[in-house]
Structure formats: structure tokens, C-alpha cells
Amino acid sequence: MSIISREFSISDRIEYVKFRLESEGTPLSEKMDILEFLMNYAGIFGKELNPTIFLKELYRLTALIDP
């Protein structure tokens, strides 16, 4: 199965990650995972964006919403 063929779009998954980061009910450890993802894999802070690793980590962080 291709990464792109999953039910939720990349935009949906990014919105979910944003929601989890802003939610008071999200454990601190999960918030730290999200921040690490943004710093290391999303091209923030001058790091080069690697689309394959970005998608892999995005899908890992959003595994709860997969059918």
C-alpha cells in the first residue's frame, strides 16, 4: 500500500498533529514527540526537508486516526 493512498490526507494529519500539540489532554511526552518531529523532519530551523522521512514520521504520529 502506498503512503499516499491512505484515507486521511496529509493536511488532515497535520491538523490532527496541531490539535494534539495544543490539547491540554495530550501527555507531555507526546507533545515532545510532535515538537521533535517539527524541528527535525518538517524543515523547520534550517534543516533540509526530506519528504520520505517527513511522511513516515507524520504517519507514525497520526497512527491513532488510521482506520
C-alpha positions as CSV (number, residue, x, y, z in Angstrom):
1,M,0.0,0.0,0.0
2,S,1.3,3.4,-0.9
3,I,1.7,6.1,1.7
4,I,-0.3,8.5,-0.4
5,S,-3.3,6.1,-0.8
6,R,-4.3,6.2,2.9
7,E,-7.8,7.6,3.8
8,F,-6.7,10.8,5.6
9,S,-4.9,13.5,3.6
10,I,-1.6,14.9,4.6
11,S,-3.4,18.2,5.5
12,D,-5.8,16.3,7.7
13,R,-2.9,14.6,9.5
14,I,-1.1,17.9,10.0
15,E,-4.2,19.4,11.5
16,Y,-4.5,16.4,13.8
17,V,-0.9,16.9,15.0
18,K,-1.6,20.6,15.6
19,F,-4.7,19.7,17.6
20,R,-2.8,17.2,19.7
21,L,0.0,19.7,20.3
22,E,-2.5,22.4,21.5
23,S,-4.7,20.0,23.5
24,E,-4.4,20.1,27.3
25,G,-5.2,16.4,27.5
26,T,-2.1,15.4,25.4
27,P,0.7,13.9,27.5
28,L,3.9,15.9,27.6
29,S,5.8,13.0,26.1
30,E,3.6,13.1,23.0
31,K,3.9,16.9,22.8
32,M,7.7,16.5,22.9
33,D,7.5,13.9,20.0
34,I,5.5,16.4,18.0
35,L,7.9,19.2,18.6
36,E,10.8,16.9,17.7
37,F,9.0,16.0,14.5
38,L,8.6,19.7,13.6
39,M,12.2,20.5,14.4
40,N,13.9,17.5,12.8
41,Y,11.7,16.4,9.9
42,A,9.5,19.3,8.8
43,G,12.3,21.6,7.6
44,I,12.0,24.0,10.5
45,F,15.2,25.6,11.9
46,G,17.0,25.4,8.6
47,K,17.1,21.6,8.3
48,E,16.6,20.3,4.8
49,L,13.1,18.7,4.4
50,N,13.2,15.0,3.5
51,P,9.7,14.2,2.2
52,T,10.1,10.4,2.7
53,I,11.1,10.8,6.4
54,F,8.6,13.6,6.9
55,L,5.7,11.3,5.7
56,K,7.0,8.3,7.7
57,E,7.1,10.3,10.9
58,L,3.8,12.1,10.2
59,Y,2.0,8.7,9.8
60,R,3.7,7.4,13.0
61,L,2.3,10.4,14.9
62,T,-1.1,10.1,13.4
63,A,-1.5,6.3,13.7
64,L,-4.4,6.7,16.1
65,I,-6.6,8.1,13.3
66,D,-6.0,5.3,10.8
67,P,-8.9,3.0,10.2
